[in-house]
Amino acid sequence: MKIFVAGLPYDLDDAELEEFFEKFGKVISAKVAIDRATGKSKGFGFVEMPNETEAKDAIESLNNISLGKKTLVVKAAEERPGSGGGYNKNRRNF
């Protein structure tokens, strides 16, 4: 199950995010979103856990807690719809 986490301290890295969620079970991946232009954290990230029960427990336990000066928002990640735009290589021009 993929989890969205917002309100992260800007100095938190992937390893620390993973460690934070490992208290609830196995973590497949943990990624803090990084701004490409500045190389700094955007203050949110994603965690993937294989066990849905453990993931839901983490969401319930961590949502709305204070971490530093911020309050965490932890919820199930929403699947992104396909972008749809871009070049269509199968398109024919007559």
N, C-alpha and C positions, 0 to 999 in steps of 0.2 A: 504494500500500500504506500502510495506516495503522499507525503505530508508537506504542506506549505507552512513556513515559519516566518513571521514578520516581527519587527521590533527588536531585531538583533543588535547588540552593540557593534559599532563599526570596526572594532579591533578583534572581533571573534573570527577564527578561521575554521576551515573545514574539519580539522581534527577535533577541535573543541566542540563544534556542533555535534559531531558523531558521538563524542564522549558523553555529552549531555543526554542524548537519546538512548545510549546503550544501557542506561539504568533500567529501561523498560523492556529490553530484549535485543535481539540481533538487528544490526543495521547493515543494509546492503550498500548504501551510499549516503553521503551528506555533502552538500555543496552550498556554499555561500555565494550569492550572486555578486559578481564583480563588475564595476563600471569599466568598460574597455578603454575609455579615454584617460581615466585617472588611475586605474589599477586599484581603486579602493572599493570596499564593500558598499553595496547598495542598502544594507540593513535588512535583507531578507534572504531566504534560502529554501532548499528542499531537502528532505530526508526520505529515504526509501527503506521500509521495513517489510520483511517477507510475511510476518505473522500479523494478520489483520487485528486480532484481539489485542496484541501488544501495542500495535500502532494506535488503536483507539484509546487504550489506557494512557499512552503518552500524550495524545491530544487532550484528553480530559484532564490530566494532571498538570500539563504545562500551559494550557490556554489561560490567558489573563493573569499570569504571575508576573511580578516585577523582576527584571533582570537589569541591574544597574539603575539607570534613570528611566528606562523604557518598560512598557508592558508588552509582553509577548502576545502575539495572535498566532495560534496554532490550530490548523484545520486540515481536513483532507484536501489534497490538491485537486483542482478541477482540470480535467483533460482539455487541452487546447484544441479547438477545432482546426481543421486544415486551413492553411493560409489562402489557398485558392488562387492567388495572384501569380504573376510571373510569366515567363515565356513558355508557350506550349509547343514543344518540338513536333508534335503530331499534327499541328494545324497546317492546312494546305492553303496556299494562295493561288487562286485561279485567275 
